């Protein structure tokens, strides 16, 4: 009986910003008990539980914060910073430097009178933070259809300058498509600035997922179901091959692995290496019945 080949993406798991926040939280909890965090520090239940067992208190309502507060990698709105300052609440800020860079771009161009289009999820905490740094003339747009509608409106308006930026984990392919559409359809008398603010690690992870998914019979994407960047990996992989999305090894049904020779694994930016290792170890417990390479699942 031949062993199945498991290929793990080189860029699977924690990105720099998430790793910095999680490691920083562990260190901070050594000296600060009952440390608050506004929103989930990462989209991973196991990581959150481990930190909460050490004293981290996750809250969604800023009014419930009563002590020193950790700012996660996604960042927060400038109004939230003001609230914490007004209530004399000290902070430990682990906002990803790449997110802070986008905040500065949004603020600078907003002051110069640009209308700002922010590409990404309207409900994502990173974008809720970023949009607070834009001028009042701004919109969060999620896809090409929304962009088409907005460009139609802007062409009929009196705006003279437009800035386009994006969420750090936005799809690179979607960004390119939207960029081409805007350049082709925006009125020529409107000054256009487009800045690709997608994190390089996101781009690399997405490209690797695309490549890996074309060379295996099944892709396993590991990450929180509320993780935007993990969803994009799933969408990319399923376009090329059979793909499942799980949060941890407990969700993996070994029966679907029958007759496979190659399995690819990629994980979102909030997925710790332990979750990846646990999935691999569970796969290794499976006794595979293999067919020839031309069979499909």
C-alpha angles and dihedrals in degrees: 000000000000123000121243116246114238117196117192118198113248090225097046118131138012118023120213095264095050093043090051092051096046095045089045091052092052090052094045092051090060088069104021120058118193092025111176128221122194102224128347112320088218135359092253124102095203094053091046093050092050091053094042089052086059093051108277111144114206115204133173095197115070090206089069094061111111105162145028110327134213117217109215127222093267090065128215138256118277088243088061091053088051092050092052091048093048090052093046092242113155119221141207103210118210097161106150110258089230090057091048088052090056090049089055093049091050092048095046096048093041090058089051091059100256121152104232127215112194112195115214146065116330091216098045113114093225091059094043086058096044096048089057088066093051124087119264085261097077143105139198107223122188106194148002094275092058090046091053091053093047094047088052089054094045092050088059094045133081097249115131102185133044131188122193120197133155148214111274091244098044117134110271092212092051090048092053092048092049092046091054092048094050093047090050098044109031115102110264094232091063112091108233128203119178119185121187101221095168109130112253090229089057092051092048092048092049093048092048091049090052092050096044094047091059092058104047137063095228134022121205113200114196122200148091116304089230092054113114096198092048091053090055090053089051092049091050095047098045090056089066107031146354107302138184129191119212134168096213144346093280089071094053114106106205092202092074088062094068116125094012127136100176131038125178123204127199128167135199126251092263096052116106120221090246090066090052092047091049091054092049092049091051091050090052090059090063118099103217128215104205131202128187122294094260095064118098133206 
